[in-house]
């Protein structure tokens, strides 16, 4: 090997070594500043709309603070929680919230899965039906609630359709026995399209080879669903279960527009009660105690769900 060739080779090795060293170096001050600048908007939003409200809730829950008051708030200890747990309205609202969640989770997720299976079929017109089923999701909940409120009237569309088959419909939103059911039906219809899209994304991750192998083994359509489709949707159904549950516990807009918690508190929920107490009655400290109880409840339910739906194979 000539001297020139050895010199060129040595220079190439030095350049490559320099590149590897430069890759391993810590980012420069300019790069670090750019990273912090890109992180700042999200950090500020999280601080203002998440961290600060949580801290305020924790602090105000133990005071007699009011929304507008000339006197400063005073520390009251557990007085707000004692009053809360002794309130019949609170327990009624909690029961309504639990009933809504227990019913809406299986109904909404099951119907959404059925729609996803239908629109996942390789037939003409599926894009049209996907759009139709998803349309209520992109419509404002206020608009949807007002529309269904007119449909639920004594002489509304729903009772008119029932009258065609000889059934006299009730006054849906003014009857304590049917008001909550009417809210559940409307809420399931409105959000069904969103979870249909999530189910559909999970269905499309399942390999077609699995269905071909099952068909060759003589599996029926139901057997393919049980042994191929349902196991393949494990992660998807865990996500849907948690998101629907959290959304169900935070029910508010439908109640505010359609019933205002009535009749006789038959549709009052924890979030509606907290908002009404905090803003209409201006009892900020008492409303903060409700919000804190609501936070603990949702956190406990989410942790239980996550534990029950965990991947047991990874736990071994």
ROFIMI-58156 format. One record per residue (C-alpha): residue number from 1; residue in one letter; chain; x, y, z. Coordinates in nm, 4 decimals, padded with zeros to 6 digits. Layout:
residues N
+-----+------+-------+----------+----------+----------+
!  nr ! rest ! kette !        u !        v !        w !
+-----+------+-------+----------+----------+----------+
! NUM !    A !     A !        X !        Y !        Z !
...
+-----+------+-------+----------+----------+----------+
END
This chain:
residues 316
+-----+------+-------+----------+----------+----------+
!  nr ! rest ! kette !        u !        v !        w !
+-----+------+-------+----------+----------+----------+
!   1 !    X !     A !  00.0000 !  00.0000 !  00.0000 !
!   2 !    X !     A !  00.1352 !  00.3420 ! -00.0984 !
!   3 !    X !     A !  00.1829 !  00.6297 !  00.1418 !
!   4 !    X !     A ! -00.0912 !  00.8368 ! -00.0304 !
!   5 !    X !     A ! -00.3395 !  00.5515 ! -00.0034 !
!   6 !    X !     A ! -00.2608 !  00.5030 !  00.3674 !
!   7 !    X !     A ! -00.3020 !  00.8760 !  00.4279 !
!   8 !    X !     A ! -00.6439 !  00.8826 !  00.2565 !
!   9 !    X !     A ! -00.7593 !  00.5756 !  00.4526 !
!  10 !    X !     A ! -00.6457 !  00.7283 !  00.7815 !
!  11 !    X !     A ! -00.8257 !  01.0519 !  00.6982 !
!  12 !    X !     A ! -01.1467 !  00.8604 !  00.6184 !
!  13 !    X !     A ! -01.1287 !  00.6753 !  00.9485 !
!  14 !    X !     A ! -01.0808 !  01.0044 !  01.1363 !
!  15 !    X !     A ! -01.3829 !  01.1594 !  00.9615 !
!  16 !    X !     A ! -01.6024 !  00.8565 !  01.0395 !
!  17 !    X !     A ! -01.4840 !  00.8546 !  01.4011 !
!  18 !    X !     A ! -01.5576 !  01.2266 !  01.4268 !
!  19 !    X !     A ! -01.9106 !  01.1728 !  01.2958 !
!  20 !    X !     A ! -01.9755 !  00.8956 !  01.5482 !
!  21 !    X !     A ! -01.8483 !  01.1165 !  01.8301 !
!  22 !    X !     A ! -02.0630 !  01.4066 !  01.7151 !
!  23 !    X !     A ! -02.3712 !  01.1829 !  01.7168 !
!  24 !    X !     A ! -02.3041 !  01.0823 !  02.0748 !
!  25 !    X !     A ! -02.2554 !  01.4361 !  02.2011 !
!  26 !    X !     A ! -02.5194 !  01.6181 !  02.4027 !
!  27 !    X !     A ! -02.7284 !  01.8664 !  02.2025 !
!  28 !    X !     A ! -02.5922 !  02.2150 !  02.1777 !
!  29 !    X !     A ! -02.7448 !  02.5074 !  02.3645 !
!  30 !    X !     A ! -02.9237 !  02.6234 !  02.0505 !
!  31 !    X !     A ! -03.0787 !  02.2808 !  01.9885 !
!  32 !    X !     A ! -03.1796 !  02.2525 !  02.3536 !
!  33 !    X !     A ! -03.3418 !  02.5968 !  02.3386 !
!  34 !    X !     A ! -03.5376 !  02.4933 !  02.0281 !
!  35 !    X !     A ! -03.6600 !  02.1800 !  02.2019 !
!  36 !    X !     A ! -03.7790 !  02.3760 !  02.5053 !
!  37 !    X !     A ! -03.9512 !  02.6302 !  02.2799 !
!  38 !    X !     A ! -04.1437 !  02.3521 !  02.1035 !
!  39 !    X !     A ! -04.2374 !  02.1946 !  02.4364 !
!  40 !    X !     A ! -04.3482 !  02.5229 !  02.5957 !
!  41 !    X !     A ! -04.7017 !  02.5550 !  02.4403 !
!  42 !    X !     A ! -04.8065 !  02.2066 !  02.5503 !
!  43 !    X !     A ! -04.6477 !  02.2538 !  02.8929 !
!  44 !    X !     A ! -04.8241 !  02.5879 !  02.9448 !
!  45 !    X !     A ! -05.1614 !  02.4454 !  02.8419 !
!  46 !    X !     A ! -05.1165 !  02.1469 !  03.0732 !
!  47 !    X !     A ! -05.0139 !  02.3757 !  03.3582 !
!  48 !    X !     A ! -05.3036 !  02.6194 !  03.3130 !
!  49 !    X !     A ! -05.5840 !  02.3743 !  03.2361 !
!  50 !    X !     A ! -05.4751 !  02.0638 !  03.4318 !
!  51 !    X !     A ! -05.2247 !  02.1233 !  03.7099 !
!  52 !    X !     A ! -05.3641 !  02.4562 !  03.8358 !
!  53 !    X !     A ! -05.7296 !  02.3350 !  03.8449 !
!  54 !    X !     A ! -05.6298 !  02.0197 !  04.0343 !
!  55 !    X !     A ! -05.4352 !  02.2227 !  04.2909 !
!  56 !    X !     A ! -05.7235 !  02.4698 !  04.3283 !
!  57 !    X !     A ! -05.9734 !  02.1867 !  04.3715 !
!  58 !    X !     A ! -05.7614 !  02.0245 !  04.6410 !
!  59 !    X !     A ! -05.7256 !  02.3535 !  04.8268 !
!  60 !    X !     A ! -06.0815 !  02.4858 !  04.7914 !
!  61 !    X !     A ! -06.2476 !  02.1563 !  04.8855 !
!  62 !    X !     A ! -06.1548 !  02.2162 !  05.2485 !
!  63 !    X !     A ! -06.2804 !  02.5761 !  05.2643 !
!  64 !    X !     A ! -06.6116 !  02.7651 !  05.2555 !
!  65 !    X !     A ! -06.5069 !  02.9575 !  04.9433 !
!  66 !    X !     A ! -06.7756 !  03.1181 !  04.7288 !
!  67 !    X !     A ! -06.7518 !  03.2243 !  04.3666 !
!  68 !    X !     A ! -06.8215 !  03.5900 !  04.4479 !
!  69 !    X !     A ! -06.7753 !  03.6884 !  04.8118 !
!  70 !    X !     A ! -06.6426 !  04.0018 !  04.9861 !
!  71 !    X !     A ! -06.4937 !  03.7895 !  05.2669 !
!  72 !    X !     A ! -06.1934 !  03.5591 !  05.2231 !
!  73 !    X !     A ! -06.2408 !  03.1829 !  05.2316 !
!  74 !    X !     A ! -06.1993 !  03.0066 !  05.5650 !
!  75 !    X !     A ! -06.0625 !  02.6611 !  05.6296 !
!  76 !    X !     A ! -06.3480 !  02.4254 !  05.7299 !
!  77 !    X !     A ! -06.1720 !  02.0885 !  05.7348 !
!  78 !    X !     A ! -06.3976 !  01.8001 !  05.6324 !
!  79 !    X !     A ! -06.7205 !  01.9980 !  05.6689 !
!  80 !    X !     A ! -06.7886 !  01.9978 !  05.2932 !
!  81 !    X !     A ! -06.7419 !  01.6211 !  05.2708 !
!  82 !    X !     A ! -06.9635 !  01.5607 !  05.5743 !
!  83 !    X !     A ! -07.2346 !  01.7701 !  05.4173 !
!  84 !    X !     A ! -07.1843 !  01.5988 !  05.0823 !
!  85 !    X !     A ! -07.2134 !  01.2422 !  05.2088 !
!  86 !    X !     A ! -07.5219 !  01.3396 !  05.4079 !
!  87 !    X !     A ! -07.7004 !  01.4823 !  05.1033 !
!  88 !    X !     A ! -07.9735 !  01.2751 !  04.9385 !
!  89 !    X !     A ! -07.9262 !  01.4720 !  04.6174 !
!  90 !    X !     A ! -07.5605 !  01.3653 !  04.6012 !
!  91 !    X !     A ! -07.6422 !  00.9966 !  04.6455 !
!  92 !    X !     A ! -07.9230 !  01.0206 !  04.3908 !
!  93 !    X !     A ! -07.6868 !  01.1860 !  04.1428 !
!  94 !    X !     A ! -07.4237 !  00.9215 !  04.2088 !
!  95 !    X !     A ! -07.6785 !  00.6442 !  04.1488 !
!  96 !    X !     A ! -07.7915 !  00.8042 !  03.8225 !
!  97 !    X !     A ! -07.4291 !  00.8355 !  03.7095 !
!  98 !    X !     A ! -07.3564 !  00.4708 !  03.7876 !
!  99 !    X !     A ! -07.6750 !  00.3509 !  03.6152 !
! 100 !    X !     A ! -07.5920 !  00.5571 !  03.3079 !
! 101 !    X !     A ! -07.2375 !  00.4159 !  03.2936 !
! 102 !    X !     A ! -07.3427 !  00.0547 !  03.3551 !
! 103 !    X !     A ! -07.6000 !  00.0682 !  03.0745 !
! 104 !    X !     A ! -07.4208 !  00.2872 !  02.8204 !
! 105 !    X !     A ! -07.0885 !  00.0988 !  02.8216 !
! 106 !    X !     A ! -07.2143 ! -00.2400 !  02.6924 !
! 107 !    X !     A ! -07.4923 ! -00.0935 !  02.4765 !
! 108 !    X !     A ! -07.2823 !  00.1691 !  02.3020 !
! 109 !    X !     A ! -06.9726 ! -00.0466 !  02.2572 !
! 110 !    X !     A ! -07.1781 ! -00.3475 !  02.1386 !
! 111 !    X !     A ! -07.3771 ! -00.1478 !  01.8837 !
! 112 !    X !     A ! -07.0609 !  00.0265 !  01.7635 !
! 113 !    X !     A ! -06.8918 ! -00.3114 !  01.7143 !
! 114 !    X !     A ! -07.1894 ! -00.4349 !  01.5146 !
! 115 !    X !     A ! -07.1741 ! -00.1300 !  01.2886 !
! 116 !    X !     A ! -06.7984 ! -00.1734 !  01.2471 !
! 117 !    X !     A ! -06.8446 ! -00.5338 !  01.1369 !
! 118 !    X !     A ! -07.1048 ! -00.4239 !  00.8827 !
! 119 !    X !     A ! -06.9035 ! -00.1405 !  00.7277 !
! 120 !    X !     A ! -06.5869 ! -00.3530 !  00.7287 !
! 121 !    X !     A ! -06.7417 ! -00.5848 !  00.4703 !
! 122 !    X !     A ! -06.6089 ! -00.5628 !  00.1174 !
! 123 !    X !     A ! -06.9311 ! -00.4437 ! -00.0471 !
! 124 !    X !     A ! -07.0322 ! -00.1399 ! -00.2486 !
! 125 !    X !     A ! -07.1527 !  00.1653 ! -00.0563 !
! 126 !    X !     A ! -06.9611 !  00.1106 !  00.2694 !
! 127 !    X !     A ! -06.8043 !  00.4588 !  00.2527 !
! 128 !    X !     A ! -07.1513 !  00.6147 !  00.2399 !
! 129 !    X !     A ! -07.2685 !  00.4245 !  00.5470 !
! 130 !    X !     A ! -06.9472 !  00.5064 !  00.7358 !
! 131 !    X !     A ! -07.0190 !  00.8745 !  00.6752 !
! 132 !    X !     A ! -07.3826 !  00.8427 !  00.7824 !
! 133 !    X !     A ! -07.2974 !  00.6584 !  01.1040 !
! 134 !    X !     A ! -07.0207 !  00.9060 !  01.1907 !
! 135 !    X !     A ! -07.2267 !  01.2185 !  01.1156 !
! 136 !    X !     A ! -07.3769 !  01.2531 !  01.4704 !
! 137 !    X !     A ! -07.0251 !  01.2595 !  01.6175 !
! 138 !    X !     A ! -06.9239 !  01.5752 !  01.4308 !
! 139 !    X !     A ! -07.2556 !  01.7434 !  01.5146 !
! 140 !    X !     A ! -07.2572 !  01.9615 !  01.8253 !
! 141 !    X !     A ! -07.3958 !  01.7886 !  02.1339 !
! 142 !    X !     A ! -07.6062 !  02.0987 !  02.2008 !
! 143 !    X !     A ! -07.7687 !  02.0690 !  01.8581 !
! 144 !    X !     A ! -07.8233 !  01.6950 !  01.8990 !
! 145 !    X !     A ! -07.9735 !  01.7433 !  02.2454 !
! 146 !    X !     A ! -08.2160 !  02.0092 !  02.1234 !
! 147 !    X !     A ! -08.3176 !  01.7939 !  01.8269 !
! 148 !    X !     A ! -08.3906 !  01.4930 !  02.0459 !
! 149 !    X !     A ! -08.5679 !  01.7123 !  02.3005 !
! 150 !    X !     A ! -08.8238 !  01.8022 !  02.0327 !
! 151 !    X !     A ! -08.8465 !  01.4391 !  01.9252 !
! 152 !    X !     A ! -08.9178 !  01.3335 !  02.2853 !
! 153 !    X !     A ! -09.2104 !  01.5741 !  02.3300 !
! 154 !    X !     A ! -09.5571 !  01.4361 !  02.3968 !
! 155 !    X !     A ! -09.6585 !  01.5056 !  02.0351 !
! 156 !    X !     A ! -09.3079 !  01.4561 !  01.8964 !
! 157 !    X !     A ! -09.1746 !  01.2254 !  01.6266 !
! 158 !    X !     A ! -09.1043 !  00.9266 !  01.8520 !
! 159 !    X !     A ! -09.4548 !  00.9141 !  01.9991 !
! 160 !    X !     A ! -09.6001 !  00.9690 !  01.6524 !
! 161 !    X !     A ! -09.4136 !  00.6626 !  01.5257 !
! 162 !    X !     A ! -09.5265 !  00.4607 !  01.8278 !
! 163 !    X !     A ! -09.8858 !  00.5663 !  01.7650 !
! 164 !    X !     A ! -09.8606 !  00.4136 !  01.4151 !
! 165 !    X !     A ! -09.8295 !  00.0696 !  01.5778 !
! 166 !    X !     A ! -10.0928 !  00.1349 !  01.8432 !
! 167 !    X !     A ! -09.8616 !  00.2332 !  02.1329 !
! 168 !    X !     A ! -09.9216 !  00.5447 !  02.3396 !
! 169 !    X !     A ! -09.5831 !  00.6934 !  02.4160 !
! 170 !    X !     A ! -09.5042 !  00.8597 !  02.7494 !
! 171 !    X !     A ! -09.3887 !  01.2146 !  02.8112 !
! 172 !    X !     A ! -09.0291 !  01.0960 !  02.7919 !
! 173 !    X !     A ! -08.8377 !  01.3813 !  02.9544 !
! 174 !    X !     A ! -09.1017 !  01.4803 !  03.2101 !
! 175 !    X !     A ! -09.1567 !  01.1327 !  03.3516 !
! 176 !    X !     A ! -08.9076 !  01.0225 !  03.6242 !
! 177 !    X !     A ! -08.9430 !  00.6632 !  03.5043 !
! 178 !    X !     A ! -08.8358 !  00.7326 !  03.1459 !
! 179 !    X !     A ! -08.6213 !  01.0488 !  03.1558 !
! 180 !    X !     A ! -08.2888 !  00.8770 !  03.2272 !
! 181 !    X !     A ! -08.3612 !  00.6023 !  02.9742 !
! 182 !    X !     A ! -08.4300 !  00.8692 !  02.7113 !
! 183 !    X !     A ! -08.0946 !  01.0349 !  02.7850 !
! 184 !    X !     A ! -07.9179 !  00.6972 !  02.7596 !
! 185 !    X !     A ! -08.0777 !  00.6207 !  02.4224 !
! 186 !    X !     A ! -07.9814 !  00.9578 !  02.2743 !
! 187 !    X !     A ! -07.6254 !  00.9451 !  02.4126 !
! 188 !    X !     A ! -07.5637 !  00.5944 !  02.2753 !
! 189 !    X !     A ! -07.6853 !  00.7016 !  01.9310 !
! 190 !    X !     A ! -07.4745 !  01.0184 !  01.9259 !
! 191 !    X !     A ! -07.1378 !  00.8631 !  02.0210 !
! 192 !    X !     A ! -07.1796 !  00.5274 !  01.8501 !
! 193 !    X !     A ! -07.0120 !  00.6398 !  01.5288 !
! 194 !    X !     A ! -06.6928 !  00.7493 !  01.7044 !
! 195 !    X !     A ! -06.6379 !  00.4095 !  01.8653 !
! 196 !    X !     A ! -06.7390 !  00.2404 !  01.5413 !
! 197 !    X !     A ! -06.4343 !  00.4023 !  01.3785 !
! 198 !    X !     A ! -06.2103 !  00.2769 !  01.6610 !
! 199 !    X !     A ! -06.3483 ! -00.0763 !  01.6311 !
! 200 !    X !     A ! -06.3022 ! -00.0540 !  01.2537 !
! 201 !    X !     A ! -05.9366 !  00.0405 !  01.2912 !
! 202 !    X !     A ! -05.8875 ! -00.2610 !  01.5172 !
! 203 !    X !     A ! -06.0629 ! -00.4934 !  01.2722 !
! 204 !    X !     A ! -05.8357 ! -00.3832 !  00.9896 !
! 205 !    X !     A ! -05.5251 ! -00.4782 !  01.1861 !
! 206 !    X !     A ! -05.6301 ! -00.8454 !  01.1939 !
! 207 !    X !     A ! -05.4584 ! -01.0424 !  00.9201 !
! 208 !    X !     A ! -05.6835 ! -01.1858 !  00.6483 !
! 209 !    X !     A ! -05.4702 ! -01.5011 !  00.6555 !
! 210 !    X !     A ! -05.6216 ! -01.5921 !  00.9924 !
! 211 !    X !     A ! -05.9718 ! -01.5851 !  00.8478 !
! 212 !    X !     A ! -05.8605 ! -01.7903 !  00.5469 !
! 213 !    X !     A ! -05.7050 ! -02.0515 !  00.7745 !
! 214 !    X !     A ! -06.0185 ! -02.0623 !  00.9909 !
! 215 !    X !     A ! -06.2384 ! -02.1011 !  00.6828 !
! 216 !    X !     A ! -06.0212 ! -02.3880 !  00.5563 !
! 217 !    X !     A ! -06.0655 ! -02.5580 !  00.8929 !
! 218 !    X !     A ! -06.4420 ! -02.5343 !  00.8501 !
! 219 !    X !     A ! -06.5076 ! -02.2601 !  01.1058 !
! 220 !    X !     A ! -06.8446 ! -02.0874 !  01.0829 !
! 221 !    X !     A ! -06.8845 ! -01.7092 !  01.0849 !
! 222 !    X !     A ! -06.9587 ! -01.7079 !  01.4581 !
! 223 !    X !     A ! -06.6604 ! -01.9322 !  01.5321 !
! 224 !    X !     A ! -06.4360 ! -01.6996 !  01.3305 !
! 225 !    X !     A ! -06.5624 ! -01.4057 !  01.5352 !
! 226 !    X !     A ! -06.5070 ! -01.5836 !  01.8680 !
! 227 !    X !     A ! -06.1651 ! -01.7316 !  01.7931 !
! 228 !    X !     A ! -06.0160 ! -01.4784 !  01.5477 !
! 229 !    X !     A ! -06.1920 ! -01.1411 !  01.5607 !
! 230 !    X !     A ! -06.2562 ! -01.1042 !  01.9342 !
! 231 !    X !     A ! -05.9035 ! -01.2029 !  02.0485 !
! 232 !    X !     A ! -05.7560 ! -00.9734 !  01.7848 !
! 233 !    X !     A ! -05.9507 ! -00.6781 !  01.9278 !
! 234 !    X !     A ! -05.8141 ! -00.7124 !  02.2813 !
! 235 !    X !     A ! -05.6225 ! -00.3842 !  02.2902 !
! 236 !    X !     A ! -05.8986 ! -00.2011 !  02.1044 !
! 237 !    X !     A ! -06.1734 ! -00.3109 !  02.3421 !
! 238 !    X !     A ! -05.9624 ! -00.2125 !  02.6432 !
! 239 !    X !     A ! -05.9253 !  00.1388 !  02.5033 !
! 240 !    X !     A ! -06.2958 !  00.1635 !  02.4177 !
! 241 !    X !     A ! -06.4020 !  00.0310 !  02.7585 !
! 242 !    X !     A ! -06.1994 !  00.2938 !  02.9439 !
! 243 !    X !     A ! -06.2928 !  00.5873 !  02.7181 !
! 244 !    X !     A ! -06.6669 !  00.5124 !  02.7223 !
! 245 !    X !     A ! -06.6645 !  00.4731 !  03.1001 !
! 246 !    X !     A ! -06.4873 !  00.8053 !  03.1568 !
! 247 !    X !     A ! -06.7222 !  00.9818 !  02.9121 !
! 248 !    X !     A ! -07.0242 !  00.8228 !  03.0828 !
! 249 !    X !     A ! -06.9187 !  00.9447 !  03.4266 !
! 250 !    X !     A ! -06.8678 !  01.2981 !  03.2912 !
! 251 !    X !     A ! -07.2240 !  01.3248 !  03.1535 !
! 252 !    X !     A ! -07.3316 !  01.6903 !  03.1576 !
! 253 !    X !     A ! -07.4322 !  01.8598 !  02.8310 !
! 254 !    X !     A ! -07.7359 !  01.6397 !  02.7618 !
! 255 !    X !     A ! -07.8657 !  01.6934 !  03.1139 !
! 256 !    X !     A ! -07.8104 !  02.0697 !  03.1021 !
! 257 !    X !     A ! -07.9955 !  02.1109 !  02.7727 !
! 258 !    X !     A ! -08.2735 !  01.8544 !  02.8007 !
! 259 !    X !     A ! -08.3792 !  01.8129 !  03.1656 !
! 260 !    X !     A ! -08.1723 !  02.0375 !  03.3983 !
! 261 !    X !     A ! -08.1467 !  01.7389 !  03.6317 !
! 262 !    X !     A ! -08.5211 !  01.6802 !  03.6576 !
! 263 !    X !     A ! -08.7814 !  01.5662 !  03.6960 !
! 264 !    X !     A ! -08.7342 !  01.5102 !  04.0707 !
! 265 !    X !     A ! -08.3530 !  01.4727 !  04.0264 !
! 266 !    X !     A ! -08.4114 !  01.1598 !  03.8176 !
! 267 !    X !     A ! -08.1429 !  01.2670 !  03.5677 !
! 268 !    X !     A ! -07.9077 !  01.4629 !  03.7940 !
! 269 !    X !     A ! -07.5444 !  01.3489 !  03.7710 !
! 270 !    X !     A ! -07.2288 !  01.4246 !  03.9675 !
! 271 !    X !     A ! -07.0845 !  01.6626 !  03.7095 !
! 272 !    X !     A ! -07.4152 !  01.8449 !  03.6613 !
! 273 !    X !     A ! -07.4587 !  01.8759 !  04.0384 !
! 274 !    X !     A ! -07.1049 !  02.0112 !  04.0820 !
! 275 !    X !     A ! -07.1453 !  02.2695 !  03.8033 !
! 276 !    X !     A ! -07.4858 !  02.3823 !  03.9318 !
! 277 !    X !     A ! -07.3549 !  02.4098 !  04.2872 !
! 278 !    X !     A ! -07.0370 !  02.5912 !  04.1896 !
! 279 !    X !     A ! -07.1705 !  02.8400 !  03.9350 !
! 280 !    X !     A ! -07.5445 !  02.8828 !  03.9918 !
! 281 !    X !     A ! -07.5344 !  02.8558 !  04.3719 !
! 282 !    X !     A ! -07.1769 !  02.9978 !  04.3856 !
! 283 !    X !     A ! -07.0677 !  02.7466 !  04.6528 !
! 284 !    X !     A ! -06.7177 !  02.6950 !  04.5151 !
! 285 !    X !     A ! -06.5787 !  02.5069 !  04.8133 !
! 286 !    X !     A ! -06.8684 !  02.2617 !  04.8238 !
! 287 !    X !     A ! -06.8503 !  02.2094 !  04.4454 !
! 288 !    X !     A ! -06.4748 !  02.1465 !  04.4731 !
! 289 !    X !     A ! -06.5444 !  01.8706 !  04.7267 !
! 290 !    X !     A ! -06.7845 !  01.7112 !  04.4756 !
! 291 !    X !     A ! -06.5241 !  01.7395 !  04.2007 !
! 292 !    X !     A ! -06.2618 !  01.5771 !  04.4215 !
! 293 !    X !     A ! -06.4948 !  01.2862 !  04.4999 !
! 294 !    X !     A ! -06.5717 !  01.2548 !  04.1284 !
! 295 !    X !     A ! -06.1998 !  01.2491 !  04.0439 !
! 296 !    X !     A ! -06.1314 !  00.9731 !  04.2974 !
! 297 !    X !     A ! -06.4289 !  00.7719 !  04.1684 !
! 298 !    X !     A ! -06.3230 !  00.7899 !  03.8031 !
! 299 !    X !     A ! -05.9614 !  00.7118 !  03.8941 !
! 300 !    X !     A ! -06.0667 !  00.4052 !  04.0951 !
! 301 !    X !     A ! -06.2921 !  00.2748 !  03.8173 !
! 302 !    X !     A ! -06.0206 !  00.3278 !  03.5545 !
! 303 !    X !     A ! -05.7604 !  00.1459 !  03.7641 !
! 304 !    X !     A ! -05.9967 ! -00.1475 !  03.8229 !
! 305 !    X !     A ! -06.0748 ! -00.1680 !  03.4521 !
! 306 !    X !     A ! -05.7070 ! -00.1502 !  03.3621 !
! 307 !    X !     A ! -05.6286 ! -00.4265 !  03.6098 !
! 308 !    X !     A ! -05.9057 ! -00.6540 !  03.4829 !
! 309 !    X !     A ! -05.8122 ! -00.5993 !  03.1175 !
! 310 !    X !     A ! -05.4357 ! -00.6172 !  03.1577 !
! 311 !    X !     A ! -05.2322 ! -00.8462 !  02.9346 !
! 312 !    X !     A ! -05.1851 ! -01.1482 !  03.1586 !
! 313 !    X !     A ! -04.9194 ! -01.2923 !  02.9315 !
! 314 !    X !     A ! -04.6945 ! -00.9933 !  02.9989 !
! 315 !    X !     A ! -04.7482 ! -01.0245 !  03.3745 !
! 316 !    X !     A ! -04.5894 ! -01.3704 !  03.3902 !
+-----+------+-------+----------+----------+----------+
END
